[in-house]
Amino acid sequence: MTTDPLLDRAAADAAEAAEDPWRVVHRYGPYVLLAVGLVLAAATGDVVGMDATDWYLLGSLSALALVLQLWWGRGESGRPKPSAVSACFYWARWAIAFWVTWINPFFAFFGAVGYFDADRLLPGRLQKAGILGSVVIVAGAQGGGLPPHGAVGWAVFGGLIVANMVFVIVTGHLQEKEQERARVQARTIRELARTNEALKAAIDENAQLHAQLLLQAREAGVADERRRLAAEIHDTIAQGLTGIIAQLQVVASAPTLQVAREHLDRASDLARHSLGEARRSVHNLSPTALADASLQEALKKTVADWSDRTGVRADFTLTGHAEPLHDEIEATLLRITEEALSNAARHAHATRLGVTLSFMAGEVTLDVRDDGRGFDPFAMPARTGTGGFGLDGMRARAERLAGAVTVESEPGGGTAISARVPLVRHD
């Protein structure tokens, strides 16, 4: 993974600045100060009283200083610092600077170069001595040249040494503070770079997780829609076809034409009803029975129609204070009732059946009981988990609404199916 190039460049620059904020001065300062000393010496030679020998020495020493500085600058990067070699270079340059300043005080500009690189060239125990050596050169020039003349000259020379040492110490302290700030800034930028890298990694990981979640959500949506359609087909078309077959079987053995027509009319009504329910299921609409009626009214009509088709006495009972429920709650309870009635018609051989809808505090229960031949619930095949058919379909419908379905039955003792779902109002 790549990081921000600008942030990386800033971190590198800050680290380099923290390591050597005076790198430009160290590289070019000695040459500039040597040139300044030469210019000032040339301009003040007559004032200082330089003779031909002084000019010869000044020129020779300046050339030697230039060669020495070029030699050091060429191989500086390959030498460990500070070392014995760097210390020898420092004191050799100091000796040249002292000598040329003795000849012309204005050459003290070159002597001041030791202020800037004593910490880079000298070991720790010699740094103060090196700085003091540079202070001696500068103080001598400030006092009118070396050597001082008379007691007053020496007193002024000593005072200038003290003043320059204080100045150098204060300046060095401020420089150290500045370097510490630069180091802190470099560390901060490096931390920001690492944080930026971690943030990018987290964003990439989140993007991958988001893509996975979208894929899983699509797959879950497809699977859920398949289960819904399977349950709806089972609860509408399959049950309708079962009812139609039952009516046609009666027609086949009808004693009179009037009875045959009556059952044919019922079969036709079942076919139309099943077709309408199939269309509504495809579009995920509420059951037809709930389109213009409340849940209790739809249940009462469903129970009455079932009783007419099967000839089994069936009663509907409402307990508690009925309230308009959420569409999904009402559709689920109606489908569970239809499935329970269908199972009772096919398997129970009951003579009486009752459906009870109960509104309680925070919960709605639906009970379907018959006096049929019953069965052993523990002997039934294990639940498939598809949630689309029979008792499994009832349980799956209730569980999608944080509800539950329980079945109580025994051979010869009838069957009781109870569904409990949260009371979620229509609004």
Protein Blocks (a to p, Z undefined) as FASTA:
>chain_A
ZZdfklmmmmmmmmmmmmmmmlmmmmmmmmmmmmmmmmmmmmmmmmnopafklmmmmmmm
mmmmmmmmmmmmmmmmmpccddfklmmmmmmmmmmmmmmmmmpmklmmmmmmmmmmmmmm
pcfklmmmmmmmmmmmmmmmmnopacdedjklmmmmmmmmmmmmmmmmmmmmmmmmmmmm
mmmmmmmmmmmmmmmmmmmmmmmmmmmmmmmmmmmmmmmmmmmmmmmmmmmmmmmmmmmm
mmmmmmmmmmmmgfbfklmmmmmmmmmmmmmmmmmmmmmmmnopacfklmmpcfklmmmm
mmmmmmmmnopacddddedjdddddfklmmmmmmmmmmmmmmmmmmnopabdcdddddde
hiacdddddfbebpafklpccdehlopgcjllmmmmmmmnopacdddddehiapaddddd
ddddfZZ
